[in-house]
Amino acid sequence: MYCPKCGAVNPDGAGICSACGQVMAAAFQQVPGRTVSGWATVALVLGIASPFTCMLTALPAVIVGVVALVKIGGSNGRRTGTGMAIAGMALPVVLLPLMALGMGIVMPALVRVRQVAFRKTCETNLEGLGRVMQIYAGDNNGRFPRSSQWCDLITDHIGTSGKELRCQGASEGPCNYAMNKAVEPWGASAPPDMVLLFETTPGWNQVGGPEILTVDNHQGDGCNVLFVDGHVEFVKLESLQYLRWTTSGLQQDDLPSGEGQRAPPR
């Protein structure tokens, strides 16, 4: 055979040109009769797939890799793929701690994103309930629903589906909110920054004040609060003490005396 570089004649099957040292094409040809072990190929594929299957293929990769090495060793040189078999066995061992480290970093972030989503849904729920409260007050001479029946009255009056009464961060229902008892006598004329609805433990028609407020729905970070003017805020745990629960600063004589009388103006 001729050398492609210098044209010198070399024996058939020569790997290197005897004249110029050029590597011949035959050097790249596989030795006749030698094939790559299929077991080694499978072991490598299973090892590569292990991080994408949550390590479900890790043990099969090791087992198949061992079988491949045994078969290659007993083939008298007719089978190759020792490196592939070893790589398939080693990949799960190397990748497992890396995956554990990655999960340790990623999982808290995912949990945090999930909690933020729950917090936003809860905020949207309270915004919807705030609109319902305002509609009810508009239809009832400025008064909000009676605190002892507020869930029943708004669902009957507006016909809500009930989803607005649930916080996704809570494990139970049917309602995860309570009405501030002190706002009832004033209705829509209560101070705009006064608490109207707030998060509490599961129940129905719940009413009270800070003593029944809960931050458990959002991992203790705080809770969503609906104010009389209709806006909603996520109040951090350290800021809950500054919420306005009463009509302090307003005269007791200004309170409405009759059920049908409109609440005093701000």
C-alpha positions in Angstrom: 0.0 0.0 0.0 1.2 3.5 -0.8 1.8 6.2 1.8 -0.6 9.1 1.3 2.1 11.6 2.3 5.3 10.5 0.6 4.1 7.8 -1.8 6.4 5.1 -0.5 5.4 1.5 -0.9 4.6 -0.2 2.4 3.4 -3.8 3.2 -0.4 -4.3 3.2 -1.8 -3.6 6.7 1.2 -1.4 7.8 0.3 1.0 10.5 3.2 3.5 9.9 5.1 4.4 6.7 8.6 3.0 6.8 9.9 6.0 4.8 8.4 9.1 6.5 6.7 7.7 9.6 3.2 8.8 8.5 0.4 7.0 10.3 -1.4 4.8 7.8 -5.2 4.3 7.6 -4.7 0.7 8.7 -3.7 1.8 12.1 -7.3 2.9 12.7 -8.8 -0.3 11.6 -10.2 -2.6 14.4 -8.4 -5.9 15.0 -10.4 -8.6 13.2 -12.5 -10.7 15.5 -12.6 -8.2 18.4 -16.0 -6.5 19.2 -17.2 -4.2 22.0 -19.1 -6.0 24.7 -22.7 -5.2 24.6 -22.8 -5.6 28.4 -20.2 -2.8 28.7 -22.3 -0.6 26.5 -25.4 -1.2 28.6 -23.5 -0.5 31.8 -22.3 2.8 30.5 -25.8 3.8 29.3 -27.3 2.9 32.7 -24.5 4.9 34.5 -25.1 8.0 32.4 -28.9 7.7 32.9 -28.6 7.4 36.7 -28.8 11.1 37.5 -31.8 11.5 35.2 -33.7 8.6 36.8 -33.1 9.6 40.4 -30.4 6.9 40.7 -32.9 4.1 39.8 -30.4 2.8 37.2 -27.4 3.1 39.5 -27.5 -0.4 40.9 -28.3 -2.1 37.6 -25.3 -0.2 36.1 -23.0 -1.6 38.7 -24.3 -5.2 38.3 -24.2 -5.0 34.5 -20.7 -3.5 34.6 -19.5 -6.4 36.8 -21.0 -8.9 34.3 -19.3 -7.1 31.5 -15.9 -7.3 33.1 -16.3 -11.0 33.8 -17.3 -11.7 30.2 -14.6 -9.5 28.7 -12.0 -11.2 30.9 -13.1 -14.7 29.7 -13.3 -13.8 26.0 -9.6 -14.3 25.4 -9.3 -10.9 23.8 -12.3 -11.2 21.6 -14.3 -8.7 23.6 -13.4 -5.1 24.4 -15.1 -2.4 26.5 -13.4 -2.6 29.9 -13.2 1.1 30.1 -16.9 1.5 29.3 -17.9 -1.1 31.9 -15.7 0.6 34.6 -17.1 4.1 33.6 -20.7 2.8 33.9 -20.0 1.4 37.4 -18.2 4.5 38.6 -20.6 7.2 37.3 -23.3 6.5 39.9 -20.8 6.4 42.7 -19.3 9.8 41.6 -22.7 11.4 40.8 -24.6 10.3 44.0 -22.8 12.7 46.4 -22.9 15.5 43.8 -26.7 15.0 43.4 -27.1 14.9 47.2 -25.2 18.2 47.5 -27.3 19.7 44.6 -30.6 18.6 46.2 -29.5 20.1 49.5 -29.0 23.4 47.7 -32.0 23.3 45.5 -34.7 21.9 47.8 -34.8 24.8 50.3 -35.1 27.2 47.3 -38.0 25.1 45.9 -39.7 25.1 49.2 -39.3 28.8 49.5 -40.8 29.4 46.0 -43.7 27.1 46.9 -44.4 29.1 50.1 -44.2 32.4 48.2 -46.8 31.1 45.7 -49.0 30.1 48.6 -48.6 33.5 50.1 -49.5 35.2 46.9 -52.6 33.0 46.5 -53.6 33.8 50.0 -53.2 37.5 49.3 -55.4 37.2 46.2 -58.0 35.4 48.3 -58.2 38.2 50.8 -58.3 40.8 48.1 -61.4 39.0 46.7 -62.9 38.8 50.1 -62.2 42.6 50.6 -64.2 43.3 47.4 -67.0 41.1 48.6 -67.1 42.9 52.0 -67.3 46.3 50.2 -70.1 45.1 48.0 -72.0 43.8 51.1 -71.4 47.1 52.9 -72.7 49.0 49.8 -75.9 47.0 49.9 -76.3 47.3 53.7 -76.0 50.9 54.6 -72.3 50.8 55.0 -72.2 47.9 57.4 -70.1 44.8 57.1 -71.6 41.3 57.7 -72.3 40.5 61.4 -69.1 39.1 62.7 -70.8 36.0 64.2 -72.1 35.1 60.7 -69.7 36.8 58.3 -68.8 33.6 56.4 -72.5 32.6 55.9 -73.6 36.1 55.0 -71.0 36.8 52.3 -71.3 33.4 50.7 -75.1 33.8 50.6 -75.0 37.4 49.5 -72.4 37.1 46.8 -72.4 33.4 46.1 -68.7 32.7 46.3 -67.3 29.3 45.6 -65.6 29.0 48.9 -62.1 28.8 47.5 -61.5 32.4 48.5 -61.9 31.3 52.2 -59.0 28.9 52.0 -55.3 29.5 52.4 -53.2 27.0 50.4 -50.5 27.2 53.1 -53.0 25.7 55.6 -53.6 22.0 55.8 -57.3 22.2 56.5 -60.4 24.3 56.0 -63.2 25.3 55.4 -62.0 28.8 56.2 -58.6 30.0 57.3 -59.6 33.6 58.1 -61.3 35.5 60.9 -63.0 38.9 61.2 -61.9 41.6 63.6 -64.7 41.9 66.2 -63.8 45.6 66.9 -64.6 46.7 63.3 -68.2 45.5 63.4 -69.8 48.6 65.0 -68.1 51.0 62.6 -68.6 49.1 59.4 -67.0 50.7 56.3 -66.5 53.9 58.2 -63.9 52.3 60.5 -60.3 53.7 60.2 -58.9 52.6 56.8 -55.8 51.1 58.4 -57.8 49.0 60.8 -57.7 45.1 60.5 -60.8 43.7 58.9 -59.8 40.0 58.1 -56.8 38.1 59.1 -55.4 34.5 59.1 -56.3 32.1 61.8 -56.7 28.4 62.4 -59.3 26.5 60.4 -62.9 27.1 61.3 -66.1 29.0 60.2 -67.5 32.4 61.1 -64.5 33.0 63.3 -64.2 36.3 65.0 -61.8 37.9 67.4 -58.5 39.8 67.5 -54.8 39.2 67.7 -55.2 36.4 70.2 -56.5 34.0 67.4 -54.2 35.3 64.7 -51.8 32.6 63.3 -48.5 32.7 61.3 -48.4 28.9 60.9 -49.9 29.0 57.4 -46.7 30.6 56.1 -44.0 28.8 58.2 -44.0 31.4 60.9 -42.9 34.3 58.7 -46.1 36.3 59.1 -49.6 36.4 57.8 -51.8 38.2 55.2 -54.1 40.9 56.6 -57.0 42.6 54.9 -57.6 46.2 56.0 -60.8 48.2 56.1 -59.8 50.2 53.0 -59.6 46.9 51.0 -55.8 46.6 50.6 -53.9 43.5 51.7 -50.5 43.2 53.2 -48.3 40.3 54.2 -47.3 41.5 57.7 -44.0 40.1 59.0 -44.0 38.4 62.4 -42.0 41.2 63.9 -44.4 43.8 62.6 -47.7 42.2 63.8 -47.5 44.2 67.1 -48.1 47.4 65.1 -51.4 46.4 63.6 -54.4 48.5 64.4 -57.1 46.3 65.9 -59.3 48.9 67.7 -60.9 52.4 67.0 -58.5 54.1 69.5 -58.7 57.9 69.1 -62.4 57.8 68.2 -65.1 58.8 70.8 -67.3 56.0 72.2 -70.3 58.4 71.8 -69.8 58.4 68.0 -70.6 54.7 67.7 -73.9 54.0 65.9 -76.7 53.0 68.2 -79.1 51.3 65.9 -78.7 48.3 63.6 -80.0 50.2 60.6 -78.1 53.4 61.4 -75.2 54.2 59.2 -71.7 54.1 60.8 -70.2 57.5 61.6 -68.0 59.1 58.9 -64.3 59.1 59.3 
